[in-house]
């Protein structure tokens, strides 16, 4: 796909003839397939053509294989004709973040240091489950080098832009996935989240993203960033993400941490009754946030009356952190970057992103005692979180303290690239391993999307999804496309 090394102000084209198919969600597509109103081949071909025509405006897609995609679509079409449909997602096109392996497809991880010239030998577990469900692989989406940024920029693929304002970032590290969804390049996407990398881009591009709890979606081989980093669904509707999660979380015998129980899609996502839930609202999440946008605050607060209207009991309360979560997280971030760098041959390390190299240097200075202290602090934070969620079913707070910022910067104006203090709301839940999601809540006066974060009890993704569906039902923001702003 086209490489974009400079930020260029562009205008997303007006409505096109293929917007009908491109705007359909996954379940609507499968229903159309089932009733013969649309074929998987027609859908795949239309979306591939759309990517070819429009991706130059955002640079979200880094690899397509038209023949393999159409081959998967033709196989799905035969299953519909013979009544042998594999799942509710059979024939539905998906994009997959280029940190995940697809058998027979290359994987570059956004890195000059990584050899992306050869095809992967096998699917990563979530990709294997999607393949078994008959999902059609549409393309691979952009990520920064090894998923190391909260924007999507790499020396390999250049800059990915926000469809709602191409001078802004779509976030990261799943920014290629979120931009692709917003552009209508498929209704569902695979993302991953080690510090907010699903929720941040979802919030900045008006899509839904769920970070499942650690162990919900199997992984193999085990990640050195456990329990922080997990794979999860991104979509333009909550129901699509729920069905996608049910598929992705099917068993994987090689993962020693995978849960032995299946995820069951809640049956009330169409109109959830939340009278069984107690919801806490915390505009600062008990953290010191040096950056706070008034418009974002007001939009996030607007989720509370929507949940109350759905029956939830709501009140204001902050989590009580025994220590600033940023302190242990910085240790884990730096040491994981150090391990990442050390995993490459000496002559390849200089090709890694400068941010990874800086963090790796800091990681090498972390003593065993300091690392053990960070482990102890993480345990205390997790225990405090468990105590909080013994009293509340859900916590509502921001995803970010700001809307999208300049695509030319890694972080908003006024902060250094390696400074995590400006966005304290996402990474604590990677340390505790709990489910958390971003659902669209509105737009700033300048037309930039904002998401609200919903965090749930460990093992209770269904309640996060039900609350997100209640917000979605009352705002209907998924129908607001970039070219309509």
C-alpha positions in Angstrom: 0.0 0.0 0.0 1.0 3.6 -0.4 3.6 4.9 2.1 2.9 8.3 3.7 6.0 9.9 5.2 4.5 13.3 5.6 1.2 14.5 7.0 -0.9 15.9 4.1 -4.2 17.6 4.6 -6.7 15.8 2.5 -10.5 15.7 2.3 -12.2 12.3 2.6 -14.3 11.8 -0.6 -18.0 12.3 -0.5 -20.5 9.4 -0.5 -19.6 6.7 -3.0 -21.7 4.0 -4.6 -20.2 1.2 -2.4 -21.1 3.0 0.8 -24.1 0.8 1.2 -22.1 -2.4 1.6 -19.3 -0.6 3.5 -21.7 0.7 6.1 -23.2 -2.7 6.9 -22.2 -4.2 10.2 -21.1 -7.8 10.5 -24.4 -9.3 11.6 -26.3 -7.4 8.9 -23.8 -8.8 6.3 -24.2 -12.4 7.5 -28.0 -12.0 7.4 -27.8 -10.7 3.8 -25.7 -13.7 2.9 -28.1 -16.1 4.6 -31.1 -14.7 2.7 -29.2 -14.5 -0.6 -29.4 -10.7 -0.9 -25.7 -10.4 -1.0 -22.8 -12.8 -1.5 -19.5 -13.0 0.5 -17.7 -12.6 -2.9 -19.5 -9.5 -3.8 -18.9 -8.0 -0.3 -15.2 -8.9 -0.4 -14.6 -7.6 -3.9 -16.4 -4.3 -3.1 -14.4 -3.7 0.0 -11.1 -4.6 -1.7 -11.9 -2.1 -4.4 -12.8 0.5 -1.7 -9.5 0.0 0.0 -7.7 0.4 -3.3 -9.5 3.7 -4.0 -9.6 5.3 -0.6 -6.8 4.0 1.6 -4.4 6.6 0.2 -6.3 9.2 2.3 -5.5 7.5 5.6 -2.8 4.8 5.1 -4.5 2.2 7.3 -3.9 -1.0 5.2 -0.4 -2.3 4.9 -1.0 -5.6 3.1 -3.7 -7.2 0.9 -3.8 -10.4 -0.9 -6.7 -10.1 -3.3 -6.7 -13.7 -4.5 -6.5 -15.3 -1.0 -9.3 -13.0 0.2 -11.5 -13.8 -2.7 -10.7 -17.5 -2.3 -11.9 -17.4 1.3 -15.0 -15.5 0.1 -15.8 -18.1 -2.6 -15.5 -20.9 0.0 -17.9 -19.1 2.3 -20.3 -18.5 -0.6 -20.4 -22.3 -1.3 -21.2 -22.9 2.4 -24.1 -20.6 2.3 -25.4 -22.3 -0.9 -25.1 -25.8 0.7 -26.4 -24.8 4.1 -23.1 -25.5 5.9 -22.5 -22.1 7.4 -19.8 -22.2 10.1 -20.8 -19.3 12.3 -22.7 -16.0 12.4 -19.5 -14.4 11.1 -19.1 -16.8 8.1 -18.1 -14.7 5.0 -17.8 -11.5 7.0 -14.6 -9.5 6.1 -12.1 -8.7 8.9 -8.9 -6.7 9.0 -6.1 -7.9 11.2 -3.5 -5.8 12.9 0.0 -6.6 11.7 1.2 -7.8 15.0 -0.8 -11.0 14.6 0.3 -13.9 12.3 -1.7 -15.2 9.4 -0.5 -18.4 7.9 0.7 -17.7 4.3 0.7 -13.9 4.8 3.8 -11.8 5.7 4.1 -10.0 9.1 6.3 -6.9 9.4 5.1 -5.5 12.8 5.8 -2.0 11.5 9.5 -2.6 12.1 12.6 -2.2 9.9 14.3 -4.7 12.3 11.8 -7.4 11.7 12.1 -9.6 8.6 8.7 -9.4 6.9 9.7 -10.9 3.6 8.6 -14.4 4.3 5.1 -15.8 4.9 4.1 -16.8 8.5 3.9 -20.6 9.0 0.8 -20.6 11.2 -2.1 -18.5 12.5 -2.0 -16.9 15.9 -4.8 -18.4 18.0 -7.4 -15.6 17.5 -6.7 -15.7 13.8 -7.1 -19.5 13.7 -10.5 -19.2 15.5 -11.7 -16.6 13.0 -10.6 -18.8 10.1 -12.4 -21.8 11.6 -15.5 -19.6 11.8 -15.4 -18.8 8.1 -14.4 -15.1 8.4 -12.7 -13.6 5.3 -9.4 -11.9 5.8 -9.5 -8.6 4.0 -6.1 -7.1 4.8 -3.5 -6.3 7.5 -3.6 -3.0 9.3 -0.8 -0.6 10.2 0.9 -0.5 13.6 3.9 1.4 14.9 7.1 -0.5 15.4 6.2 -3.4 17.7 3.1 -1.6 18.9 5.2 0.8 20.9 3.3 4.1 20.4 -0.2 5.5 21.1 -0.1 6.8 17.5 0.3 4.8 14.3 3.6 5.8 12.6 6.5 3.7 11.5 9.6 3.9 9.3 8.2 1.0 7.3 4.7 2.3 6.5 4.7 6.0 7.3 1.9 7.9 9.1 -1.7 6.7 9.5 -4.3 9.5 9.6 -7.6 10.0 11.2 -10.6 9.8 8.8 -12.5 12.5 10.8 -9.6 15.0 10.4 -6.6 13.9 8.3 -4.4 16.4 10.1 -4.9 14.4 13.3 -3.8 10.9 14.5 -6.2 8.0 14.8 -4.3 6.9 17.9 -2.4 3.7 18.3 -1.1 1.2 18.3 -4.3 -0.3 16.7 -4.7 3.0 14.7 -4.7 1.2 11.4 -7.5 -1.0 12.6 -9.6 1.9 13.8 -9.0 4.1 10.7 -10.0 1.1 8.5 -13.2 0.7 10.4 -14.1 4.3 10.2 -13.4 4.3 6.5 -15.6 1.3 5.9 -12.8 -1.1 5.1 -14.7 -4.0 6.7 -17.1 -4.1 9.7 -14.8 -5.8 12.2 -11.1 -5.7 13.1 -8.5 -7.5 15.2 -6.6 -5.2 17.6 -4.3 -5.6 20.5 -4.0 -3.7 23.8 -1.0 -3.5 26.1 -1.5 0.0 27.5 -4.6 1.2 25.8 -3.9 0.3 22.2 -7.5 -0.8 21.4 -9.3 1.7 23.5 -7.3 4.8 22.5 -7.7 4.5 18.7 -11.4 3.5 19.2 -12.0 6.6 21.2 -10.3 8.8 18.6 -12.2 7.4 15.5 -15.8 6.9 16.6 -15.6 3.0 16.8 -16.0 0.5 19.5 -13.1 -1.4 21.0 -12.9 -4.0 23.8 -9.8 -5.0 25.7 -10.8 -8.4 27.1 -9.6 -9.6 30.5 -6.3 -11.4 30.5 -6.9 -15.1 29.5 -10.2 -14.5 27.8 -8.7 -14.6 24.3 -6.1 -17.4 24.0 -2.6 -16.5 22.8 0.5 -18.5 21.8 3.4 -18.3 22.3 3.0 -16.7 25.7 3.8 -12.9 25.6 6.6 -11.5 27.8 4.2 -8.6 28.4 1.7 -10.8 30.2 -0.8 -9.9 31.7 -0.7 -6.4 30.1 -1.1 -7.2 26.4 -4.2 -8.9 25.0 -5.9 -9.3 21.7 -9.4 -8.1 21.3 -12.2 -7.1 18.9 -12.8 -3.7 17.3 -16.0 -2.9 15.4 -18.6 -0.3 14.5 -21.2 -1.9 16.7 -21.2 -3.5 20.2 -23.1 -6.6 19.0 -20.5 -7.3 16.3 -17.7 -7.1 18.9 -19.6 -9.5 21.2 -20.0 -12.1 18.5 -16.4 -11.7 17.5 -15.2 -12.1 21.1 -17.2 -15.4 21.3 -15.3 -16.7 18.3 -11.9 -15.4 19.3 -12.2 -16.8 22.8 -12.8 -20.4 21.8 -10.3 -22.9 23.3 -6.6 -23.0 22.5 -4.9 -26.0 24.2 -1.4 -24.5 23.9 -2.2 -21.5 26.0 -1.7 -22.3 29.7 -3.5 -19.1 30.8 -6.6 -19.5 28.5 -9.9 -19.7 30.4 -11.6 -23.1 30.2 -15.1 -21.6 30.0 -16.6 -20.1 26.8 -17.8 -16.5 26.4 -21.5 -16.3 25.9 -23.0 -13.3 24.0 -25.5 -11.5 26.2 -29.0 -11.9 24.9 -30.1 -8.4 25.7 -27.7 -6.2 23.7 -30.5 -4.8 21.6 -32.0 -3.0 24.6 -30.1 -3.8 27.8 -31.9 -3.5 31.2 -29.1 -2.5 33.6 -31.1 -2.5 36.8 -28.9 -5.3 38.0 -25.7 -3.1 37.8 -24.2 -0.5 40.1 -22.0 2.0 38.2 -19.3 4.3 39.6 -18.3 7.5 37.7 -14.8 8.9 38.2 -13.9 11.8 35.9 -10.2 11.5 36.9 -10.1 7.8 37.9 -8.2 8.7 41.0 -5.2 9.7 39.0 -3.3 13.0 38.5 -4.1 14.0 34.9 -2.1 17.2 34.0 -4.0 17.5 30.8 -7.8 17.8 30.7 -10.1 19.0 27.9 -13.4 20.5 29.1 -15.3 19.3 26.1 -14.0 15.7 26.6 -15.0 15.9 30.3 -18.5 17.0 29.5 -19.0 14.3 26.8 -17.7 11.5 29.1 -20.0 12.7 32.0 -22.9 12.4 29.5 -22.7 8.7 29.7 -24.0 8.5 33.2 -27.6 9.7 32.5 -27.7 7.3 29.6 -26.8 4.4 31.8 -29.2 5.6 34.5 -32.0 5.7 31.8 -31.2 2.1 31.1 -31.8 1.3 34.8 -28.3 1.3 36.3 -27.7 2.7 39.8 -25.0 5.3 39.5 -22.9 7.4 41.9 -19.6 9.2 41.9 -16.5 7.5 43.4 -12.8 7.2 42.6 -10.8 4.0 42.8 -8.4 4.2 45.8 -4.9 3.5 44.4 -2.3 2.5 47.0 0.4 3.9 44.7 0.4 5.9 41.5 -0.2 3.2 38.8 2.2 5.1 36.4 5.2 4.2 38.7 5.2 0.4 38.3 3.8 0.6 34.7 6.9 2.6 33.6 9.1 -0.1 35.0 7.2 -2.8 33.1 7.2 -0.8 29.9 10.9 -0.1 30.0 11.9 -3.6 30.8 9.6 -5.1 28.1 11.2 -2.8 25.6 14.6 -3.9 26.8 13.6 -7.5 26.3 12.3 -6.7 22.8 15.5 -5.1 21.8 17.6 -7.9 23.2 15.5 -10.3 21.1 17.1 -9.0 17.9 20.6 -9.6 16.6 23.0 -6.9 17.4 23.2 -5.6 13.8 19.4 -5.2 13.7 18.8 -3.3 16.9 19.6 0.1 15.5 16.8 -0.3 13.1 14.2 -0.3 15.9 12.1 2.8 16.7 14.0 5.4 18.7 11.3 5.3 21.4 11.9 1.6 21.9 15.6 2.1 22.1 15.3 4.9 24.7 12.9 2.8 26.8 15.2 -0.2 26.5 18.1 1.9 27.9 16.0 2.9 30.9 15.0 -0.8 31.3 18.6 -1.9 31.5 19.0 0.4 34.5 16.2 -1.2 36.4 17.6 -3.2 39.3 16.1 -6.6 40.4 15.0 -4.8 43.6 13.2 -2.1 41.6 11.5 -4.7 39.4 10.4 -6.7 42.4 9.0 -3.5 44.0 7.0 -2.8 40.8 5.6 -6.4 41.0 4.6 -5.8 44.5 2.9 -2.5 43.6 1.0 -4.1 40.8 -0.3 -6.7 43.2 -1.5 -4.0 45.5 -3.1 -2.1 42.7 -4.9 -5.3 41.6 -6.1 -6.0 45.1 -7.4 -2.4 45.4 -9.2 -2.8 42.1 -10.8 -6.0 43.3 -12.0 -4.3 46.5 -13.4 -1.4 44.4 -15.2 -3.8 42.1 -16.6 -5.8 45.0 -18.8 -2.7 45.5 -19.3 -1.7 41.9 -20.1 -3.6 38.7 -18.7 -1.0 36.4 -16.5 2.1 36.4 -17.1 4.9 33.9 -14.2 7.3 33.2 -12.4 8.9 30.2 -10.3 6.9 27.8 -8.1 10.0 27.2 -8.1 13.5 28.6 -8.1 15.0 25.0 -9.5 14.4 21.5 -7.1 13.6 18.7 -3.9 15.6 18.4 -1.6 16.5 15.5 -0.6 13.5 13.3 2.9 15.0 13.3 3.3 14.3 17.1 3.6 11.1 19.1 1.8 12.8 22.1 -0.2 16.0 22.6 1.6 19.3 22.7 3.4 20.0 25.9 4.5 16.4 26.7 7.6 14.3 25.9 7.3 11.1 23.8 8.3 8.9 26.8 6.0 10.6 29.3 3.0 8.5 30.2 1.6 11.0 32.7 -0.7 12.7 30.2 -2.9 9.6 29.7 -3.3 7.8 33.0 -6.7 6.2 32.3 -6.0 3.1 30.3 -2.8 1.2 31.4 -3.9 0.5 35.0 -6.5 -2.0 33.7 -3.7 -3.8 31.7 -1.9 -4.3 35.0 -5.0 -5.6 36.7 -6.0 -7.7 33.8 -9.6 -6.5 33.8 -11.9 -6.0 30.8 -12.3 -2.4 29.6 -13.9 -0.9 26.5 -14.2 2.4 24.6 -17.6 3.3 23.2 -18.4 6.4 21.2 -20.0 9.2 23.3 -19.9 12.2 21.0 -17.9 14.8 19.1 -16.1 18.0 20.0 -17.2 21.3 18.4 -14.4 20.8 15.9 -15.8 17.5 14.9 -13.4 15.1 16.6 -14.7 11.9 18.1 -14.6 11.1 21.8 -15.0 7.7 23.5 -16.0 6.9 27.1 -14.3 4.1 28.9 -16.2 1.3 30.7 -14.3 -1.0 33.0 -15.8 -4.2 34.5 -15.1 -6.8 37.1 -12.6 -9.5 36.2 -14.4 -12.1 34.1 -17.4 -9.9 33.4 -17.0 -8.8 29.8 -20.7 -9.3 29.3 -21.6 -6.4 31.6 -19.1 -4.1 29.9 -20.7 -5.0 26.6 -24.3 -4.5 28.0 -23.4 -1.0 29.3 -21.7 -0.1 26.0 -24.8 -1.3 24.1 -27.0 0.9 26.3 -24.9 4.0 25.5 -24.8 3.0 21.8 -28.5 2.6 21.6 -29.1 6.1 23.0 -26.5 7.9 20.9 -26.5 6.1 17.6 -23.1 7.6 16.7 -22.0 4.7 14.4 -24.1 6.2 11.6 -21.9 9.4 11.7 -19.3 8.7 9.0 -16.2 10.8 8.4 -17.5 12.3 5.1 -20.8 13.4 6.8 -19.1 15.6 9.4 
